[in-house]
Structures are given as C-alpha cells and as structure tokens.
Amino acid sequence: MLHTVPALAAPLAELAAEVRPGARITHFADESLLQDTIAGDGPPPHVLRRLVAYAMYAKESGAGTLLVTCSSIGEAAEQARPLAELPILRIDEPMAEEAVRAGDRIGVLATLATTLGPTTRLVRRAATRSEVSREIVPHLCDGAFEALRGGDPARHDALVLEGFGRLARQVDVVVLAQASMARIVTEAGGGVPVLSSPRSGVAQLA
C-alpha cells in the first residue's frame, strides 16, 4: 500500500486483514507526493517517476500488487501501470463503478481541488465504460483539508457535513473523494447513499 496520509495505514491494514486474511501488507508512506501534487495543481512528472519506483520497491519486497490509497495521485497511478512490473490498483476505482450503478445524478464531495477533478473524471470514465449517461455534480469543501492538516478534525468534519448536506439535496448518490473523509459517513444523513473508497478499494485485494 502506498499512502500519502500515513494515518490511513492502520485502518486500511485492518480492512485488508478482513478481506484477505493472512496476506502480508507492506506500507509505504510518502506525504511529499501529495504535497507536490497540491503545489503543482496536479501530479508533476516526478510523482509519476516515484510511483514507478515504489512499484519496483513493492515487487522487490515480495508484493504482488501495489494499492495506491491517495485519490489525488490516482491518475498518475494509472499512467504508471504500463511502466510497472506488477498490478497497480487505485483505491477509488470500485467506488466509481458503484456510483455509476447507484443513480443518474452523482455528487462528488472533496476537500481538495486536486482530488475533486481526478475523482470526477474517474466517475465519468466509469460511466463511459458502462455506456450510460450520468450527470456529475462536484462540490469542494473549502477549508476542510486545511483544518484537518492543522489539527482541527472537528472543523474538518463540520465543513464536510455542511457540504454533504448541500450536495445531498441535488443528487441520487454522494461519492466521498478522499479516504480520509470516510469516517464521517456514519454521521451523514440526507436520504441518499454515501460511497467511500476504503472498504471497496481494499476488497480488490481479495
């Protein structure tokens, strides 16, 4: 697993133990991949090169798969696939496929602009593959990521829930673009399905 948010390692390892008992999980954590992507308003070329390098390290460590858990670098992960010697999975791909099946109007909720665009495009490509027409409604929770990074998870959650409330009134299903947002799912009401990436994304390992 390649993380740009180190705190995701423990909960995702727990999920992996459920869906793939006995598997040996090796974690790479590199916050600079996300920091450089934010600074560049998208993954710069060296992020792609380092993703390929992490895939090489994973193979040398005995891994059969590299799971990229950061949606902001998901498109770089896809670009790295033909350059790598083992499968590279995006944690959010199964979520996008599920969203396309869940409704005609799909809301995408994010706390980072560098995640909102890639996730929106991911859902759009999933709709194209399924040969269906879907309307995608993106919403950015301004200030939420900064609050979380600044040590104020309560403000992060409040801003995400506020954004969710606005979005839920407009769509059939809401997609949470970042794995770090998944913990607010149980608090989110509104009468629409809410999809997050961790469980379905890790389930690919089975």
C-alpha positions in Angstrom: 0.0 0.0 0.0 1.3 3.5 -0.9 -0.1 6.2 1.3 0.3 10.0 1.2 -1.6 10.3 4.5 0.3 8.0 7.0 -2.7 7.8 9.4 -4.5 5.7 6.8 -2.1 2.8 7.1 -3.6 1.3 10.3 -7.3 1.3 9.4 -6.6 0.1 5.8 -4.4 -2.8 7.2 -7.4 -3.8 9.4 -9.7 -3.8 6.4 -7.1 -5.9 4.5 -7.0 -8.4 7.3 -10.8 -8.9 6.9 -10.9 -9.3 3.1 -7.5 -11.0 2.6 -6.7 -12.9 5.8 -3.1 -14.0 6.1 -1.8 -11.5 3.5 1.4 -9.7 4.3 0.9 -6.0 4.0 3.9 -3.6 3.4 3.2 0.1 3.8 5.0 3.0 2.0 4.1 6.4 3.3 5.2 9.5 1.4 3.5 12.7 2.3 5.6 14.7 -0.3 3.7 13.0 -3.2 0.5 14.8 -2.1 2.3 18.0 -1.1 4.0 18.2 -4.5 0.7 17.4 -6.2 -1.1 20.2 -4.3 1.7 22.7 -5.1 1.6 21.7 -8.8 -2.2 21.7 -9.0 -1.9 18.1 -10.2 0.8 15.4 -10.1 4.1 16.7 -11.6 6.2 14.4 -13.7 8.5 13.3 -10.8 5.4 12.0 -8.9 4.9 9.5 -11.8 8.5 8.5 -11.7 8.4 7.9 -8.0 5.2 5.9 -8.3 7.0 3.6 -10.7 9.9 3.4 -8.3 7.5 2.5 -5.4 6.1 -0.3 -7.6 9.6 -1.6 -8.1 10.3 -1.5 -4.4 7.0 -3.3 -3.8 7.9 -6.0 -6.2 11.4 -6.4 -4.6 9.7 -6.6 -1.2 7.7 -9.6 -2.5 4.4 -7.9 -3.2 2.1 -9.0 -6.0 0.1 -5.7 -6.1 0.6 -2.1 -5.2 -2.6 -0.4 -3.9 -2.4 3.4 -4.2 -4.6 4.9 -1.4 -4.5 8.6 -2.4 -7.1 9.8 -4.9 -5.1 13.0 -5.7 -2.4 10.9 -7.4 -4.8 8.3 -8.8 -4.3 9.4 -12.4 -0.5 9.2 -12.0 -1.1 5.6 -10.7 -2.9 4.8 -13.9 -0.1 6.3 -16.0 2.4 4.2 -14.1 0.7 0.9 -14.9 2.3 0.2 -18.2 5.7 1.1 -16.7 5.4 -1.2 -13.7 6.1 -4.9 -13.4 3.1 -5.6 -11.0 -0.5 -4.5 -11.0 -1.2 -1.0 -9.6 -4.7 -0.5 -8.1 -6.5 2.7 -7.3 -8.4 2.6 -4.1 -11.3 4.6 -5.6 -12.0 2.7 -8.8 -14.5 0.3 -7.3 -16.3 3.2 -5.7 -16.6 5.0 -9.1 -18.1 1.8 -10.7 -20.6 1.5 -7.8 -21.6 5.2 -8.1 -22.5 4.8 -11.8 -24.8 1.9 -10.8 -26.4 3.8 -8.0 -28.1 6.7 -9.8 -28.3 9.2 -12.6 -27.1 12.2 -10.7 -23.8 11.6 -8.9 -22.4 14.1 -6.4 -18.6 14.1 -5.8 -17.6 15.7 -2.5 -13.9 16.6 -1.8 -11.8 18.7 0.5 -9.0 19.2 -2.1 -9.3 20.6 -5.6 -6.5 18.2 -6.7 -8.8 15.3 -5.7 -12.1 16.7 -6.9 -11.0 16.8 -10.6 -9.5 13.4 -10.7 -12.4 11.7 -8.9 -14.9 13.5 -11.1 -13.0 12.3 -14.2 -12.8 8.8 -12.8 -16.6 8.6 -12.3 -17.1 10.0 -15.8 -14.9 7.3 -17.3 -16.7 4.6 -15.4 -20.0 5.9 -16.9 -18.4 5.8 -20.4 -17.2 2.2 -19.9 -20.8 1.2 -18.8 -22.2 3.1 -21.8 -24.6 5.1 -19.6 -25.3 8.8 -19.3 -24.7 10.3 -15.8 -24.7 13.8 -14.5 -21.9 14.6 -12.1 -22.2 17.4 -9.6 -18.8 18.3 -7.9 -18.6 20.1 -4.6 -15.4 21.3 -2.9 -15.5 21.8 0.9 -13.3 24.9 1.2 -11.1 25.0 4.2 -11.8 21.4 5.4 -8.5 19.9 4.3 -6.6 22.8 5.9 -8.5 22.3 9.1 -7.6 18.6 9.2 -3.9 19.3 8.4 -3.9 22.0 11.1 -5.1 19.5 13.8 -8.8 20.5 13.9 -10.7 17.4 12.8 -13.9 18.7 14.3 -13.9 21.7 11.9 -13.0 19.4 9.0 -15.9 17.1 9.8 -18.3 20.1 10.2 -17.3 21.5 6.8 -17.6 18.1 5.1 -21.1 17.5 6.7 -22.2 21.0 5.6 -21.0 20.3 2.1 -22.7 16.9 2.1 -26.0 18.5 3.2 -26.0 20.9 0.3 -25.0 18.2 -2.2 -27.4 15.5 -1.0 -30.4 17.7 -1.9 -29.3 17.7 -5.6 -28.2 14.1 -6.3 -29.1 10.4 -6.1 -25.7 9.3 -4.6 -22.8 11.1 -3.0 -19.2 9.9 -3.5 -16.6 10.9 -0.9 -13.4 11.6 -3.0 -10.9 11.0 -0.2 -10.4 8.0 2.0 -9.8 10.4 4.9 -13.4 11.6 4.7 -14.8 8.1 5.2 -15.1 8.4 9.0 -17.9 11.0 8.6 -20.1 8.6 6.6 -21.9 7.3 9.7 -22.9 10.9 10.6 -24.2 11.8 7.2 -27.9 11.6 6.7 -30.0 13.1 3.9 -31.6 10.0 2.5 -29.1 9.3 -0.3 -26.5 6.6 -0.5 -22.9 7.7 0.5 -20.0 5.9 -1.0 -16.4 5.9 0.3 -13.4 4.2 -1.1 -11.6 2.3 1.7 -13.7 -0.9 2.0 -14.4 -1.5 -1.6 -11.0 -0.3 -2.6 -9.2 -2.7 -0.3 -11.6 -5.5 -1.2 -9.8 -5.6 -4.6 -7.0 -7.4 -2.8 -9.3 -10.4 -2.4 
